[in-house]
Amino acid sequence: MTTVPEHDAPIRLAVISFAHAHVRLYCQVIADYPDAQVIACWDDDAARGQQFAQQFGLDWLPRLDVLLAREDIDAVFIASPTNQHAEHAVAAAKAGKHILLQKPMALTLADCDAIIAAINEAGVKFSLCYQMRCDPVNLEMKKLVDAGAVGDIAVLRRRHAIPLLLDKNWAAPGNWHIDPVQNMGMFMDDASHAADWFYWMLGKPVSVMAEIDNVITQAAPDDNGVALFRFRKGEIGILFNSSTQLAAEATTEIYGSAGSIHQNYGDAPSSLLPADGSALKVFRAGASDWQRYDFPLVPQRARIQAVPRPLIDYLKGKAPPIATAAEGKVCIEMILGAYQSAREGRRVYF
């Protein structure tokens, strides 16, 4: 197994595929870190790999096994299409490389299990790259819920959306995100963020009912979906995901026995226009007004750029993983359960 450099020695990283655009932002951010370096890359699309190798000053390796055999690489970002995650994660684990994996973890529970078995056998570190867990507003909401600031939780609603299926250039044939073989559907691709958020806030749900379909466009296997989760204490979670949303505001509502939490401007459509309210506010029983928090409005890009720092801290032993492999599997269970519910028209139990 590759050991993590101690003290101030920089973590040396490689990229396995630039298919997922987030990893390109990670490379930009890490270039300014004194304690980490992205030094090499491989991509099954040679032109794409060579393009970003040149852009970020990386060694381009035409074969994955050659990259994984390099002793000067401590960890890898895996940003390949989702259906390739298990293959690449298992190969990286067998080579003793620590793994930072783009979401969602995989398209099947069997692939999740293969990843978990490989990292456990190899003893390598592993984290998923869920940016919602790195967002200061989400971290504050998590702290408030965990502290019981609004009492017992009754209902949480989270809207997580993008406008990309309305962009004809993005939603064009050849984009792996809209290929059902490589990515299943947009609910799998994008709602996995919000599913992980619900798990992070309340734990694993006990059941789900969902409607997931093509409502606006046929560009991808699905474009809008709503999942209704029930949690072990009876809490109701409403996950609304859309890939056809141009503008929005309210992102999160949390209603408890002793107050409410409201978040605005927490996803891509809601951060495109100027803000006209607080990003986070809390109402507590007995108060005469909302308590408003002074969080700045940031573009979605900034939330993605916040991901590498906690990942490097994890590799250096200074912080926990953003999300473990076991947690990633729960998220896939939630998404697959929602698809099954929508397909069969019934409640699905976990």
C-alpha positions in Angstrom: 0.0 0.0 0.0 1.2 3.5 -0.8 1.9 5.4 2.5 0.8 9.0 2.9 3.7 11.5 3.1 4.2 12.7 6.6 4.3 16.2 8.0 4.8 18.8 5.3 5.6 16.5 2.4 3.0 17.1 -0.4 0.5 14.5 -1.3 1.1 13.4 -4.9 -2.1 12.8 -6.9 -3.0 11.5 -10.3 -6.3 11.8 -12.2 -8.1 8.8 -13.7 -10.2 10.4 -16.4 -11.3 14.0 -16.9 -14.8 12.9 -17.9 -16.4 14.5 -14.9 -15.7 18.2 -15.1 -15.4 18.7 -11.3 -12.0 17.2 -11.3 -10.8 20.0 -13.5 -11.7 22.5 -10.9 -9.9 20.3 -8.3 -6.7 20.5 -10.3 -7.0 24.3 -10.5 -7.4 24.6 -6.8 -4.7 22.1 -5.8 -2.2 24.0 -7.9 -2.1 26.6 -5.2 -1.7 24.1 -2.3 1.7 23.8 -0.7 0.8 20.3 0.7 -0.5 18.6 -2.5 0.4 18.2 -6.1 -1.5 16.7 -9.1 1.4 15.2 -11.2 0.0 12.7 -13.7 -3.2 11.6 -15.5 -4.7 8.9 -17.7 -7.9 9.0 -19.7 -9.6 6.5 -22.0 -10.2 9.5 -24.2 -6.6 10.2 -25.2 -7.3 13.6 -26.7 -9.2 14.8 -23.6 -6.5 13.5 -21.3 -3.7 15.1 -23.3 -5.6 18.4 -23.4 -5.9 18.6 -19.6 -2.4 17.2 -19.0 -1.0 20.1 -21.0 -3.4 22.6 -19.3 -2.4 21.5 -15.8 1.2 20.6 -16.5 0.7 16.8 -15.8 2.5 13.7 -17.0 0.2 12.0 -19.6 0.2 8.2 -19.3 -1.4 6.3 -22.2 -2.0 3.2 -20.1 -3.8 3.0 -16.7 -1.7 0.2 -15.4 1.5 2.2 -16.1 0.1 5.1 -14.1 -1.0 2.9 -11.2 2.5 1.3 -11.1 4.2 4.6 -10.5 5.6 4.7 -7.0 5.5 8.5 -6.8 1.7 8.6 -6.9 0.0 8.4 -3.4 -3.6 8.8 -4.4 -5.9 9.1 -7.4 -9.0 11.1 -8.3 -11.4 8.9 -10.2 -13.6 11.0 -12.4 -14.6 8.5 -15.1 -18.1 7.8 -16.2 -20.1 6.2 -13.4 -20.3 2.8 -15.0 -16.5 2.6 -14.9 -16.1 3.6 -11.2 -15.8 0.0 -9.9 -13.3 -1.1 -12.5 -11.1 1.9 -11.8 -11.5 1.9 -8.0 -10.7 -1.8 -7.7 -7.6 -1.4 -9.9 -6.4 1.6 -7.9 -6.9 -0.2 -4.6 -5.0 -3.3 -5.8 -2.2 -0.9 -6.8 -2.2 0.5 -3.2 -3.4 4.0 -4.2 -5.7 6.0 -1.9 -8.9 6.8 -3.7 -11.0 10.0 -4.1 -14.0 9.0 -6.1 -16.5 11.3 -7.9 -20.2 10.7 -7.2 -22.3 8.7 -7.5 -20.3 5.7 -6.2 -21.6 3.3 -8.8 -24.7 2.2 -10.7 -25.3 -1.1 -8.9 -25.0 -2.3 -5.3 -22.8 -5.1 -6.6 -20.3 -2.6 -7.9 -20.4 -0.7 -4.5 -19.6 -4.0 -2.8 -16.7 -4.6 -5.1 -15.2 -1.2 -4.3 -15.7 -1.7 -0.6 -14.1 -5.2 -0.7 -11.1 -3.9 -2.7 -10.4 -0.9 -0.4 -10.8 -3.1 2.7 -8.5 -5.7 1.4 -5.8 -3.2 0.3 -6.2 -1.0 3.4 -6.2 2.2 1.4 -8.0 5.4 2.2 -11.2 6.2 0.4 -13.5 9.2 0.2 -16.3 10.3 -2.1 -16.3 13.9 -3.3 -19.7 15.2 -2.2 -19.5 19.0 -2.2 -22.7 19.4 -0.2 -20.9 18.2 2.9 -18.2 20.9 2.4 -20.7 23.9 2.0 -20.5 26.2 5.1 -24.3 26.7 5.0 -25.0 22.9 4.9 -22.5 22.4 7.7 -24.3 25.0 9.8 -27.7 23.3 9.1 -26.2 20.0 10.1 -24.9 21.5 13.4 -28.3 23.0 14.1 -30.2 19.8 13.5 -27.8 17.7 15.5 -28.0 20.1 18.4 -31.8 20.0 18.4 -32.0 23.7 17.7 -35.5 23.4 16.1 -36.6 20.4 18.2 -37.8 17.1 16.8 -37.7 17.2 13.0 -41.0 16.6 11.1 -40.3 17.4 7.5 -37.2 18.3 5.5 -37.5 19.4 1.9 -34.4 19.8 -0.3 -34.5 21.1 -3.9 -31.3 20.3 -5.9 -31.4 21.3 -9.5 -29.4 22.2 -12.7 -30.5 23.7 -16.0 -28.3 21.6 -18.2 -30.9 19.6 -20.1 -32.1 22.9 -21.5 -28.7 23.6 -22.9 -28.6 21.9 -26.4 -24.8 22.0 -26.5 -24.5 20.1 -23.2 -27.4 17.7 -23.8 -26.0 16.6 -27.2 -25.4 13.0 -28.3 -22.0 11.8 -27.1 -22.3 13.4 -23.6 -21.8 10.4 -21.2 -23.9 12.1 -18.5 -27.1 11.5 -20.6 -26.1 7.9 -21.7 -28.2 5.4 -19.7 -25.4 2.8 -20.0 -22.8 5.1 -18.5 -24.8 7.0 -16.1 -28.4 5.5 -15.8 -30.3 8.8 -15.6 -30.1 12.4 -14.4 -31.8 11.5 -11.1 -28.9 9.0 -10.4 -26.4 11.5 -11.6 -27.6 14.7 -9.8 -30.1 13.6 -7.1 -27.3 11.6 -5.5 -26.0 14.8 -4.0 -29.3 15.4 -2.2 -29.8 11.8 -1.3 -26.4 11.9 0.4 -27.4 15.1 2.1 -30.6 13.4 3.6 -28.5 10.5 4.8 -26.0 12.9 6.3 -28.7 14.8 8.1 -31.0 11.9 9.3 -29.4 8.6 8.6 -30.6 5.8 6.4 -34.3 6.0 5.5 -36.7 3.1 5.9 -38.7 3.6 2.7 -39.3 5.7 -0.4 -42.0 6.6 -2.8 -41.1 8.5 -6.0 -42.1 9.9 -9.3 -39.2 10.2 -11.8 -39.8 10.8 -15.5 -39.3 12.9 -18.6 -41.5 15.9 -18.2 -39.9 18.6 -20.3 -37.3 16.9 -22.6 -36.3 13.5 -24.0 -32.6 14.4 -24.0 -31.8 12.1 -21.1 -33.5 9.1 -19.5 -35.2 11.3 -17.0 -35.3 15.1 -16.3 -37.4 15.7 -13.2 -38.1 13.6 -10.1 -39.4 13.8 -6.5 -38.7 11.2 -3.9 -40.5 11.0 -0.5 -38.4 9.3 2.1 -39.5 8.2 5.6 -36.8 7.9 8.3 -36.6 5.8 11.4 -38.1 8.4 13.7 -40.9 9.1 11.3 -39.4 12.1 9.7 -40.5 12.9 6.1 -37.8 13.9 3.6 -38.9 15.4 0.2 -36.1 15.4 -2.4 -36.9 17.4 -5.5 -34.4 17.1 -8.4 -34.7 18.8 -11.7 -32.3 19.1 -14.7 -34.6 21.6 -16.4 -34.6 24.5 -13.9 -33.4 27.9 -15.0 -33.9 29.9 -11.8 -35.0 29.3 -8.3 -34.5 30.5 -4.7 -35.6 28.4 -1.8 -33.2 25.4 -1.5 -33.9 23.8 1.9 -36.8 23.8 4.4 -36.5 22.0 7.8 -39.5 22.1 10.1 -39.3 21.0 13.7 -41.3 21.1 16.9 -39.4 24.1 18.1 -38.7 26.1 15.0 -37.8 26.1 11.3 -34.7 26.4 9.2 -34.7 27.9 5.7 -31.9 28.0 3.2 -31.8 30.0 0.0 -29.3 30.0 -2.9 -27.8 26.6 -2.3 -27.7 25.1 -5.8 -26.9 26.2 -9.3 -30.2 27.8 -10.5 -30.6 29.7 -7.3 -27.1 31.2 -7.4 -27.4 32.6 -11.0 -29.3 35.7 -10.1 -28.7 38.4 -7.4 -29.8 37.5 -3.9 -32.7 39.4 -2.3 -32.6 37.6 1.0 -30.5 35.7 3.5 -28.8 32.5 2.6 -29.8 30.9 5.9 -32.3 31.9 8.5 -33.7 30.1 11.6 -37.0 30.7 13.5 -37.1 29.5 17.1 -40.2 29.0 19.2 -40.9 32.1 21.3 -38.9 34.5 19.0 -40.4 37.5 17.3 -38.4 37.3 14.1 -36.1 35.1 12.1 -32.4 34.8 13.1 -30.5 35.6 9.9 -27.0 34.3 9.2 -24.4 36.3 7.3 -23.3 33.7 4.8 -22.2 35.2 1.4 -23.9 34.1 -1.8 -21.5 32.0 -3.7 -21.7 30.5 -7.2 -22.0 26.8 -7.5 -18.4 26.7 -8.8 -17.2 27.9 -5.4 -18.9 24.9 -3.7 -17.0 22.5 -6.0 -13.8 24.3 -5.4 -14.3 23.8 -1.6 -14.0 20.0 -2.0 -10.2 19.4 -2.4 -9.1 21.0 1.0 -11.0 18.5 3.2 -9.9 15.6 0.9 -6.2 16.5 1.3 -6.6 17.0 5.0 -8.1 13.5 5.1 -5.2 12.0 3.2 -2.8 13.7 5.6 -4.7 12.3 8.6 -6.0 15.7 9.8 -9.7 15.1 9.0 -12.3 12.4 8.4 -13.3 11.4 4.9 -16.0 13.6 3.3 -18.1 10.4 2.8 -17.1 6.8 3.3 -17.6 3.9 0.9 -20.3 2.5 3.1 -22.2 5.8 3.0 -21.8 5.9 -0.7 -23.5 2.6 -1.0 -26.4 3.8 1.1 -26.9 6.7 -1.3 -27.0 4.3 -4.2 -29.6 2.2 -2.3 -31.7 5.3 -1.9 -31.5 6.3 -5.5 -32.2 2.8 -6.9 -35.1 2.5 -4.5 -36.5 5.7 -5.8 -36.2 4.5 -9.4 -37.9 1.2 -8.4 -40.7 3.0 -6.7 -41.3 5.2 -9.7 -41.2 2.3 -12.1 -43.5 0.0 -10.0 -45.8 2.6 -8.5 -45.4 1.5 -4.9 -43.5 2.2 -1.7 -40.1 0.6 -1.6 -38.6 -0.5 1.8 -34.9 -0.5 2.6 
